Amino acid sequence: MSSYAVFFDKDNATYRLPVNPEQIEISSIQAIEKYEILKLGQIAVPTHMELKEYSFECEFPHNQLHYVETSGGFREPDYYINLFQRWRDEKAPVRFIASNGVGDDINTLVLIKELTITEKAGEEGDKYINFQLVEYREYGKKFVVVTPTPIGTVASTQKIMPVPKVNPKSNGTHIVQSGDTLWAIAKKYYGDGSQYTKIFNANKDKIKNPNLIYAGQKLVILA
């Protein structure tokens, strides 16, 4: 067996792919907003790193061939297909691990974005699955509240709801004036136009596109 191995881990069970993919492509994109600045022209402002995506194709043989990596626990293709489709239908993250035995391993939670299943002429029964995986980031924190009662205690789980702090220069809000831009508003309250994402993220209920704001809108300005 090769030291190179690719696994999925779900519900305390680990599933090794029977044949190693020839390659794994990792896509990592920097999100950039573009703005037109008077007398300067177009500028590009980096905002955040988008979620990584992983793509590869893997063979799932119908018979236990000599190059199969799971000789001790061989499964037919339909077993894996049903497994992957169930995970995707559950809309739950699964851990993706690719170990090459040399450098840093891939070890991350992912969602199965797309599965493309191919059966080739002359290889009836064998299946090829093309995986499109997207990085999953856990969000939301919880804490436990223990409430005493006459007969014992009851534990309940609640989400922490942080209290937002307002910007001292704004009294917490800003009324959009004709000619305002998020860049200019951020410059006014934060001293740095590139902080416009703070305003956008705090007002997503009002702003769908950071390039489009309208006179009269009441924006929340956080510290």
Backbone as a ProteinNet text record, in pm:
[ID]
protein_1_A
[PRIMARY]
MSSYAVFFDKDNATYRLPVNPEQIEISSIQAIEKYEILKLGQIAVPTHMELKEYSFECEFPHNQLHYVETSGGFREPDYYINLFQRWRDEKAPVRFIASNGVGDDINTLVLIKELTITEKAGEEGDKYINFQLVEYREYGKKFVVVTPTPIGTVASTQKIMPVPKVNPKSNGTHIVQSGDTLWAIAKKYYGDGSQYTKIFNANKDKIKNPNLIYAGQKLVILA
[TERTIARY]
83.8	0	87.5	43.6	119.2	106.4	210.8	203.3	108.3	79.4	-17.2	-157.1	-245.1	-378.2	-477.8	-601.6	-709.3	-826	-877.4	-982.6	-1098.2	-1215.2	-1323.2	-1351.9	-1378.1	-1408.1	-1543.8	-1636.5	-1772.7	-1828.3	-1883.9	-1949	-1856	-1730.3	-1630.4	-1592.6	-1618.2	-1575.5	-1491.1	-1383.8	-1292.8	-1303.2	-1315.7	-1332.3	-1218	-1132.5	-1023	-1071.7	-1033.4	-1069.7	-992.1	-1058.8	-993.8	-877.9	-882.1	-774.3	-738.2	-610.7	-569.3	-594	-650	-663.7	-526.6	-518.5	-391.1	-348.2	-445.1	-413.1	-530.6	-500.1	-602.8	-577.7	-676.5	-663.9	-724.5	-649.5	-696.2	-709.6	-829.8	-855.7	-867.7	-786.8	-787.1	-794.1	-901.7	-927.8	-936.7	-869.4	-880.4	-997.1	-1095.4	-1209	-1165.7	-1202.6	-1160	-1279.6	-1295.1	-1396.8	-1328.9	-1395.1	-1340.9	-1423.4	-1355.3	-1420.9	-1363.1	-1449	-1404.7	-1382.2	-1259	-1222.6	-1197.3	-1261.8	-1248.3	-1101	-1055.7	-919.8	-814.5	-856.7	-761.9	-792.3	-918.6	-959.3	-1001.2	-990.1	-1035.6	-929.4	-975.9	-886.2	-943.9	-856.7	-897.2	-868.7	-968.9	-955	-975.9	-872.8	-891.3	-981.7	-1075.4	-1170.6	-1153.6	-1147.6	-1135.8	-1093.1	-1050.7	-1019.8	-1146.3	-1181.1	-1296.8	-1264.5	-1368.5	-1350	-1271.1	-1180.8	-1103.9	-1195.9	-1162.3	-1234.3	-1134.6	-1178.2	-1094.2	-1165.2	-1093.3	-1153.5	-1057.2	-1114	-1033.7	-1126.8	-1069.1	-1144.1	-1081.9	-1167.7	-1119.3	-1189.9	-1113.9	-1169.7	-1221.2	-1337.3	-1395	-1419.3	-1321.9	-1331.5	-1443.3	-1498.7	-1601.8	-1539.6	-1413.4	-1342.5	-1219.6	-1173.1	-1057.9	-929.8	-889.1	-770.7	-643.6	-527	-402	-363.5	-412.2	-372.8	-472.6	-572.8	-670.3	-603.2	-623.2	-557.8	-633.6	-755.9	-838.1	-858.2	-749.6	-758.9	-821.3	-800.8	-855.2	-1001.4	-1056.2	-1197.3	-1258.3	-1248.8	-1294.9	-1447.3	-1490.5	-1633.2	-1658.2	-1776.6	-1810.5	-1847.9	-1845.3	-1868.2	-1999.2	-2107.7	-2237.8	-2238.9	-2158	-2148.5	-2100.6	-1994.5	-1939.2	-2034	-2092.9	-2183.4	-2299.8	-2360.8	-2472.3	-2426.2	-2303.9	-2248.6	-2230.3	-2164.6	-2138.1	-2267.5	-2361.5	-2487.7	-2567.3	-2561.5	-2630.8	-2570.6	-2436.8	-2372	-2411.2	-2415.1	-2451.5	-2596.8	-2685.9	-2828	-2849.2	-2764.3	-2775.4	-2730.4	-2661.3	-2611.4	-2521	-2448.3	-2361.3	-2215.5	-2124.5	-1983.2	-1923.4	-1819.5	-1745.1	-1596.5	-1514.7	-1371.5	-1301.3	-1224.7	-1149.5	-1001.7	-934.8	-793.8	-717.9	-608.4	-519.4	-378	-317.4	-184.4	-86.1	23.7	122.2	247.4	256.6	371.9	499.3	489.1	607.9	586.8	495.8	471.9	347.6	291.5	171.4	52.8	-26.3	-146.8	-261.8	-359.5	-489.2	-574.2	-627.6	-711.9	-812.1	-930.7	-1025.6	-1169	-1262.5	-1404.3	-1446.9	-1528.9	-1577.8	-1725.5	-1788.5	-1920.8	-1903.5	-1980.8	-1975.4	-2064.5	-2001.3	-2073	-2130.3	-2051.2	-2094.8	-2028.9	-2106.4	-2056.5	-2093.7	-1994.8	-2022.2	-1974.7	-2068.3	-2038.9	-2033.7	-1922.7	-1901.9	-1873.1	-1935.1	-1902.6	-1853.3	-1735	-1671.2	-1689.8	-1702.2	-1715.7	-1591.8	-1615.3	-1504.9	-1464.5	-1520.7	-1491.1	-1621.7	-1716	-1848.2	-1838	-1911.7	-1910	-1818.4	-1709.5	-1621.2	-1685.3	-1667.6	-1722.3	-1609.1	-1620.4	-1529.5	-1612	-1569.2	-1642.5	-1556.6	-1612.1	-1546.2	-1604.6	-1518.1	-1560	-1535.5	-1633.3	-1616.2	-1649.9	-1547.4	-1564.2	-1538.3	-1609.5	-1586.4	-1559.8	-1461.7	-1422.3	-1540.9	-1553.1	-1659.9	-1597.1	-1645.5	-1598.2	-1708.9	-1676.4	-1775.2	-1800.7	-1924	-1960	-2061.3	-2068.2	-2161.2	-2099.8	-2114.4	-2063.4	-2179.8	-2160.5	-2264.9	-2206.2	-2291.9	-2250.1	-2364.8	-2333.4	-2433.1	-2471.7	-2602.7	-2655.8	-2717.1	-2672.9	-2726.9	-2818.5	-2946.3	-3046.5	-3088.6	-3066.2	-3107.1	-3258.6	-3307.3	-3449.6	-3462.5	-3583.4	-3601.3	-3559.1	-3559.5	-3528.7	-3395.9	-3317.9	-3190	-3153.5	-3089.7	-3051.3	-3093.7	-3117.2	-3152.6	-3053.3	-2989.9	-2893.1	-2959.8	-2943	-2996.2	-2887.2	-2892.9	-2791.9	-2848.2	-2772.5	-2814	-2698.9	-2732.1	-2627.4	-2586.7	-2456.2	-2405.5	-2442	-2502.9	-2537.9	-2459.2	-2342	-2261.2	-2332.6	-2311.3	-2372.1	-2280.2	-2329.8	-2242.4	-2208.3	-2083.4	-2039.1	-2049.2	-2104.7	-2121.2	-1995.6	-1978.5	-1864.7	-1888.4	-1794.5	-1815.6	-1831.6	-1783.2	-1794.2	-1930.9	-2010	-2132.5	-2260.7	-2250.9	-2369.1	-2442.3	-2369.8	-2427.1	-2489.8	-2520.9	-2586.2	-2532.4	-2562.4	-2528.6	-2641.4	-2692.1	-2794.4	-2723.2	-2745.5	-2677.3	-2722.5	-2624.2	-2650.1	-2620.2	-2676.5	-2650.5	-2499.9	-2445.3	-2302.1	-2219.5	-2278.3	-2205.3	-2166.8	-2053.3	-2013.2	-1971	-1974.2	-1929.8	-1783.4	-1704.7	-1562.7	-1549	-1626.7	-1617.7	-1670.1	-1776.1	-1832.5	-1732.5	-1667.9	-1566.2	-1449.1	-1411.1	-1302.4	-1339	-1465.8	-1511.2	-1507.2	-1555.2	-1569.8	-1450.6	-1381.9	-1271	-1134.8	-1136.4	-1011.2	-944.5	-1017.6	-960.5	-1073.8	-1073	-1181.5	-1193.9	-1081.6	-1087.7	-1165.4	-1202.1	-1283.4	-1432.5	-1464.1	-1604.6	-1676.2	-1598.1	-1661.4	-1728.1	-1676.7	-1741.8	-1884.7	-1899.2	-2031.5	-2121	-2065.1	-2143.5	-2192.6	-2103	-2140.4	-2242	-2238.8	-2332.9	-2469.4	-2480	-2605.2	-2651	-2622.3	-2659.4	-2810.9	-2886.6	-3032.3	-3079	-2992.4	-3029.5	-2949.8	-2824.4	-2735.2	-2710	-2748.3	-2723.1	-2596.9	-2563.3	-2443	-2368.2	-2242.8	-2171.6	-2147.8	-2167.3	-2151.4	-2279.7	-2391	-2519.6	-2579.6	-2570.4	-2641.2	-2721	-2823.6	-2917.5	-2937.4	-2958.2	-2982.5	-3103	-3086.8	-3193.8	-3181.4	-3095.2	-3076.3	-3010.1	-3055.5	-2999.4	-2909.5	-2778.5	-2681.6	-2629.1	-2610.1	-2548.2	-2397	-2333	-2187.4	-2133	-2067.5	-2013.7	-1872.2	-1828	-1692.1	-1589
-119.9	0	125.2	224.5	349.2	431.3	513.3	604.5	720.5	740.6	842.6	785.6	859	806.4	920.1	893.1	992.6	930.3	1005.9	955	1055	1003	1082.4	1028.9	1120.1	1080.2	1138.2	1050.6	1095.5	1006.9	1071.7	998.8	893.8	936.9	852.3	727.6	731.6	623.1	682.7	611.5	660.3	570.7	634.5	563	601.5	506	531.9	508.6	596.3	575.8	456.2	370	245.8	266.9	375.1	406.9	554.1	583.2	721.5	804.2	924.1	1011.2	1051.4	1073.2	1112.1	1250.2	1336.8	1471.7	1529.3	1622.3	1697.5	1845	1912.6	2055.5	2135.2	2234.4	2321.4	2462.1	2517.2	2652.6	2747	2853.9	2953.3	3091.9	3166.2	3292.1	3408.1	3516.6	3641.4	3722.5	3752.9	3834.5	3980.7	4044.8	4182.4	4265.9	4383.5	4480.5	4587.9	4629.1	4733.8	4861	4975.2	5104.3	5202.6	5296.3	5405.5	5527.8	5578.5	5694.2	5814	5925.1	6045.4	6084.3	6111.6	6153.7	6045	5929	5820.3	5700.6	5683.9	5569.7	5452.5	5335	5215.6	5167.3	5130.2	5070.4	4936.7	4849.9	4717.8	4710	4666.5	4657.6	4512.2	4446.1	4309.2	4309.5	4215.9	4213.4	4091	3972.1	3852.1	3735.4	3626.9	3504.4	3420.2	3380.9	3294	3152.2	3071.7	2934.6	2854	2769.2	2684.1	2577.9	2539.5	2431.2	2323.2	2198.1	2082.6	2001.6	1964.5	1884.8	1774.2	1656	1542.7	1434.3	1341.3	1225.4	1099.4	1005.6	881.4	762	655.6	531.6	442.8	380.7	285.5	154.2	59.7	-63.4	-155.7	-230.6	-329	-456.2	-483.6	-601.6	-559.3	-648	-618.3	-635.6	-526.6	-531	-514.3	-539	-541.2	-404.5	-295.8	-162.5	-99.5	-176.1	-125.3	-109.8	5.2	36.4	-19.6	-68.3	-116.4	-267.6	-338.7	-483	-557.1	-503.1	-570.4	-541.6	-443.5	-408.7	-360.3	-442.5	-401.3	-385.9	-276.7	-251	-217.8	-252.8	-221.9	-73.7	-21.3	121.9	174.4	96.5	146.8	173.9	101.9	127	269.7	310.5	444.6	550.9	523.3	621.6	651.8	548.7	569.2	646	618.3	686.1	835.1	868.8	1009	1085.5	1022.1	1089.8	1115.5	1022.2	1042.5	1158.9	1167	1278.3	1411.3	1414.4	1539.3	1576.2	1477.5	1503.1	1551.5	1506	1549.1	1694.5	1750.3	1889.2	1910.6	1806.1	1811.3	1803.5	1867.9	1862.2	1724.8	1693.4	1569.4	1606.2	1531.7	1563.8	1498.3	1580.5	1535.6	1535.4	1421.9	1406.1	1350.2	1416.6	1365.5	1371	1255.5	1245.6	1193.8	1271.1	1228.6	1168.9	1170.3	1111.9	1193.7	1315.6	1399	1537.4	1615.4	1752	1761.9	1883.9	1907	1832.7	1771	1701	1799.4	1759	1826.5	1760.1	1838.5	1784.9	1893.2	1887.3	1996.9	1948.1	2021.5	1993.5	2048.8	1971.7	2015.1	1979.8	2043.9	2003.7	1945.3	1841.8	1783.2	1867.1	1947.9	2041	1969.6	1880.6	1815.1	1679	1581.7	1448.5	1418.4	1386.2	1345.9	1202.6	1112.8	969.1	926.5	858.4	817	667.6	599.6	459.5	453.3	397.6	401.8	270	283	163.8	75.7	-54.3	-147.8	-167	-85.3	-97.2	-108.5	-186.5	-198.4	-242.8	-173.4	-203.3	-112.8	-66.4	30.8	169.1	248.5	384.1	483.4	599.8	711.2	825.5	875.3	983.4	1108.5	1217.2	1347.3	1423.5	1461.5	1530	1679.7	1759.5	1903.5	1931.5	1964.5	1987.2	2133.9	2188.1	2326.3	2328.3	2406.9	2418	2460.3	2399.6	2433.5	2496.6	2615	2681.5	2680.4	2629	2624.9	2766.1	2793	2925.9	2912.8	3018.6	3018.4	2954.3	3018.9	2965.9	2940.8	2845.1	2811.8	2806.8	2830.5	2811.4	2745.9	2686	2612.7	2693.6	2710	2779.8	2675.5	2672.3	2578.8	2654.8	2618.7	2687.8	2601.2	2644.4	2563.6	2551.7	2435.3	2413.2	2341.6	2336.7	2270.4	2124	2060.2	1916.8	1888.6	1990.5	1966	2079.7	2048	2149.8	2108.2	2209.3	2185.5	2260.9	2193.4	2258.4	2288.9	2409.8	2447.5	2514.5	2498.4	2554.9	2677.2	2787.3	2909.7	2963.3	3036.6	3099.8	3231.9	3257.9	3386.1	3493.1	3598.9	3709.9	3831.9	3858.3	3971.5	4103.3	4195.7	4329.1	4415.9	4464.4	4544.2	4678.3	4721.1	4851.2	4953	5070	5170.9	5254.9	5315.5	5402.4	5535.6	5581.3	5703.6	5828.5	5825.9	5942.4	5953.6	5847.2	5844.7	5839.5	5822.3	5796.8	5670.5	5585.5	5455.2	5446.8	5558.9	5553.3	5663.6	5647.2	5750.3	5754.2	5872	5888.6	5917.5	5833.4	5846.9	5976.1	6052.2	6174.8	6152	6238.6	6228.2	6239.6	6145.9	6145.3	6061.1	6011.3	5926.1	5793.7	5738.7	5601.9	5533.7	5401.5	5330.1	5360.2	5376.8	5409.3	5542.2	5644.7	5777.4	5775.9	5700.3	5691.1	5623.9	5516.3	5447.9	5540.9	5621	5717.9	5817.2	5858.3	5956.7	5902.1	5779.4	5727.8	5643.2	5579.1	5492.6	5548	5654.1	5710.2	5626.5	5528.3	5436.6	5384.4	5423.7	5384.6	5235.4	5162.4	5018.1	4944.1	5017.7	4958.1	4957.6	4989.2	4994	4859.3	4748.2	4616.9	4605.6	4680.1	4679.3	4732.2	4839.7	4900.1	4807.6	4750.5	4660.5	4540	4478.7	4359.3	4390.9	4513.3	4550.5	4591	4605	4654.6	4569.1	4438.6	4351.5	4341.2	4378.5	4379.1	4494.4	4596.7	4713.3	4720	4669.5	4684.4	4547.3	4531.9	4406.4	4413.7	4533.8	4556.2	4674.4	4656.8	4766.9	4886.8	4868.4	4980.8	5062.5	5014.3	5081.1	5115.3	5241	5290.1	5412.9	5445.3	5548	5653	5776.9	5887.5	5853.9	5880.4	5854.9	5724.6	5635.1	5509.7	5537.2	5467.9	5482.9	5362.3	5385.7	5278.8	5269.5	5146.9	5124.6	5136.6	5212.9	5230.3	5176.3	5059.1	4996.1	5045.3	5020.9	5062.1	4978.5
0	0	0	-73.6	-84.5	43.5	70.6	184.6	155.5	26.7	-13.1	5.4	71.8	99.4	112.3	70.1	76.8	152.4	249.5	337.3	347.8	385.5	439.9	580.2	673.2	811.8	849.3	891.4	925.1	1034.8	1138.2	1248.3	1310.5	1335	1400.7	1319.4	1189.3	1100.4	988	949	845.9	722.6	606.3	480	386.2	354.8	261.8	119	26.4	-113.4	-167.4	-244	-287.1	-383.8	-463	-556.4	-537.8	-525.2	-505.7	-632	-618.5	-735.9	-789	-920.4	-980.5	-933.7	-907.2	-862.1	-785.3	-696	-623.2	-650	-705.9	-733.8	-618.9	-571.3	-462.2	-517.3	-507.5	-556.4	-437.4	-439.2	-331.9	-395.6	-369.4	-439.7	-341.9	-375.1	-299.2	-356	-271.8	-314.9	-323.8	-433.4	-458.4	-502.2	-442.1	-483.6	-567.3	-677.1	-763.2	-750.6	-746.5	-732.9	-833.9	-875.4	-961.3	-872.6	-871.4	-790	-881.9	-850.4	-930.9	-942.8	-1065.9	-1100	-1077.3	-1031.8	-1008.9	-1098.4	-1129.2	-1210.4	-1124.1	-1177.5	-1107	-1009.2	-887.9	-789.7	-746.3	-697.5	-648.5	-499.3	-423.2	-278.1	-234.9	-181	-132.1	-8.8	-3.5	107.2	197.3	138.6	220.3	131.1	195.2	121.5	112.7	-9.1	-26.2	20.8	39.5	85	-18.3	30	-60.8	-122.3	-243.8	-310.5	-352.7	-342.8	-375.8	-484.1	-587.1	-693.8	-735.9	-762.4	-808.1	-859.9	-936.3	-985.1	-928	-890.3	-828.6	-893.1	-914.3	-969.7	-856	-879.3	-784.1	-860.4	-855.1	-934.4	-884.5	-981.7	-950.1	-890.9	-929.1	-879.4	-799.9	-713.9	-629.2	-710	-775.5	-860	-776.6	-840.6	-765.6	-709.7	-770.5	-725.4	-627.3	-587	-489.6	-353.3	-289	-161.9	-41.3	-62.4	49.6	37.7	16	-7.1	111.1	232.1	349.9	376.1	306.9	327.6	198.8	92.6	-39.3	-42.2	-106.6	-126	-272.6	-322.2	-460.5	-474.6	-598	-618.7	-561	-573	-526.9	-377	-302.2	-157.6	-133.7	-204	-186.5	-242	-357.3	-417.9	-324.4	-268.6	-174.5	-51	-6	110.9	83.7	-27.6	-60.3	-87	-155	-184.6	-56.6	38.2	165.2	243	246.8	315.6	253.3	120.9	54.6	84.4	81.5	109.1	252.6	345.1	485	504.4	404.3	410.6	532.8	568.8	686.4	643.2	716.5	680.6	707.2	631.6	648.3	645.6	716.4	718.8	600.4	530.5	412.7	448.1	425.8	462.8	342.8	306.9	202.7	258.2	275.6	335.3	231.2	210.7	110.9	173.7	306.2	373.1	363	304.8	286.8	347.2	288.5	333.9	419.7	425.7	504.7	445.2	531.7	487.6	469.7	388.7	386.6	493.7	583	690.1	726.2	667.2	682.5	667.8	725.3	705.5	570.2	498.8	368.2	353.9	257.3	209.9	70.7	39.8	-93.4	-184.2	-266.7	-354	-475.8	-533.3	-657.3	-669.8	-719.9	-752.4	-896.7	-979.6	-1117.2	-1134.1	-1166.4	-1172.6	-1319.4	-1358.8	-1497.3	-1502.3	-1600	-1628.7	-1773.1	-1794.5	-1925.6	-2000.7	-2132.9	-2217.2	-2202.5	-2190.7	-2173.5	-2029.1	-1938.7	-1795.4	-1717.2	-1774.2	-1713.7	-1567.2	-1482.1	-1338.3	-1261.6	-1326.5	-1261.5	-1269.7	-1168	-1165.8	-1140.1	-1202.8	-1179.2	-1121.5	-1007.1	-941.6	-940.7	-994.1	-988.4	-870.5	-775.3	-653.4	-666.4	-623.1	-605.1	-458.6	-379.2	-236.5	-205.4	-107.6	-65.7	84	123.3	264.5	350.4	468	562.1	686	721.6	842.9	947.1	1063.7	1171.4	1222	1257.2	1305.4	1418.4	1501.5	1613.4	1735.7	1851.2	1977	2072.2	2158.9	2256.4	2396.6	2494.5	2631.5	2707.5	2822.3	2899.7	3021.9	3042.4	3159.4	3252.4	3377.2	3474.9	3568.3	3566.9	3647.2	3764.9	3891.2	4006.7	4014.3	4052.3	4077.1	4210.5	4267.5	4397	4396.4	4278.4	4278.3	4207.6	4178	4112.4	4019.5	3910.8	3814.4	3674.7	3592	3452.4	3366.4	3273	3183.4	3050.9	3002.4	2872.1	2791.6	2660.8	2571.8	2501.2	2504.7	2439.2	2357.6	2251.4	2171.5	2234.9	2232.1	2279.6	2178.2	2221.1	2134.6	2179.9	2119.1	2162.5	2140.7	2232.8	2221.7	2136.2	2019.7	1933.8	1996.5	1977.8	2026.4	1913.7	1941.7	1838.2	1826.9	1709.6	1686.4	1757.5	1841.6	1920	1833.4	1709.2	1622.5	1555.7	1563.1	1483.8	1565.3	1696.5	1779.5	1734.4	1663.3	1627.1	1490.4	1425.8	1294.5	1203.7	1075.3	976.2	874	843	740.6	608.3	510.7	381.8	312.5	266	191.7	43.4	-41.1	-183.6	-209.6	-286.1	-316.4	-221.6	-113	-18.6	-84.4	-41.7	-75.5	54.5	54.9	174.6	204.2	99.9	118.3	192.4	147.1	209.3	352.4	376.3	511.8	605.7	556.2	637.3	665.8	567.6	586.6	696.3	699.2	797	939	957.9	1093.6	1141	1047.2	1086	1044.6	963.5	916.1	808.9	755.4	656.8	569	441.9	352.6	331.8	344.5	321.8	431	537.9	644.2	608.9	483	441	462.7	465.5	484.5	620.8	721.7	853.3	841.5	765.6	749.4	667.7	561.9	477.7	558.1	636.8	713.8	823.1	876.3	982.2	927.6	794.6	735.2	618	624.3	513.9	495.5	599.6	584.3	495.8	477.9	397.2	268.1	270.5	156.4	94.8	-30.3	-101.1	-185.3	-228.9	-309.5	-250.3	-204.8	-140	-230.4	-361	-453.1	-467.5	-408.7	-425.4	-289.6	-249.2	-131.4	-173.6	-96.2	-139.4	-31.1	-75.7	17.7	106.2	235.8	331	406.3	359.2	432.5	566.9	670.6	804.1	830.6	833.9	849.1	990.9	1038.7	1168.4	1153	1242.2	1240.5	1372	1364.1	1484.6	1513.1	1635.9	1673.8	1600.5
[MASK]
+++++++++++++++++++++++++++++++++++++++++++++++++++++++++++++++++++++++++++++++++++++++++++++++++++++++++++++++++++++++++++++++++++++++++++++++++++++++++++++++++++++++++++++++++++++++++++++++++++++++++++++++++++++++++++++++

